[in-house]
C-alpha cells in the first residue's frame, strides 16, 4: 500500500498564524536594525573629528556596506512575505 502524498499547504490554525506573524515581525526588526547599523558605519567617518578614530571607522566601511545590504535583503523578504500573505487571503 503506497503512502499518501505530502501536504502542500500548512494548516490554517491560530498557532501557525501567530508563528508566521512573529517570524515576519522578527525579519522587520532585524532589517531595520541592520540598515541603521550599516548607515551608521558608512556615514559616521564624515562626522567624527578625531583623525585616528575616523580612520578606524573608515577602514570598516566594508562591514557597514554588508550590514546595509543584509538589512535591505531582510526588509525585502519581509515585504515579499507581507504581499504574498495578502494575496492568499
N, C-alpha and C positions, 0 to 999 in steps of 0.2 A: 504494500500500500504506500503510495508516494506521499511525501509531506506536503502540507498546504503552502501556498505562496506566502512570502513575507509581506507584512503590511506595508503599504506605500505612504500612508499618512499617519501622523502622530495622533493619539487620542485627544479629543477636544474636551478636556475637563479643566476645572479651575486650577488644579495643581500645575499642569503643564503651561497654562496661560500665564500664571504668576512667574514660573521659572523663565519663560520666554521674555516676559516684560523686564524681569530683573537682569537678564543677560543683555538685553538691549540698553537698559539704563547704565549698566557697567561699561558697555562699549562707548556710550556717550561721555561718561565721566573720564575714562581713560583717554579718549580722543581730545577732549578739551584740555586736560592736564598736559598731555604730550605737546600739543600745539603751543600752550603757554610756556612750557619749559624750553621748547625749541626756539620760539621767538625771543625769549629772554636771553638765551645763549648767543643767538645770532646778532641781536641788536645791542646788547649791553656793552660791547667794546667801544662803541661810539659815545657812551655816557660815562665811562669810567675815567677818572682823572689821573690815577696812578699809572705810569708807563709800564711798570713791571706787571701789575695785575691785568692791565689792558692786553699785554702780550700773551699772558697765560690764557685768558678767556678767548682771545682771537685765535690761538692755536687749537682750541677745542671747538671751532666752528663746525667741523665735520659732524661732531656729536649733536650739535644743535640742529643741523640740517636733517640728520637722521630722525631726531625726535619730531621735527616738524612734518616730515613725510609720513612717519608712522602715525602721528596724530591725525593727519588728513585721511590716511587709509582707514583708521578706526571710525572717523566721522562718516566717511563714505559708506562703510559697511553698515553703520547704524542707519543711515538714510535709506540704503537699499532695503534693509530689513523692514523699516517702517513703511516704505512704499509697497513692498510685496505683501505685507500683512494687511494693508488697507484694501488691496485688490482681492484677496481671498475672502474677506468678509462681505 
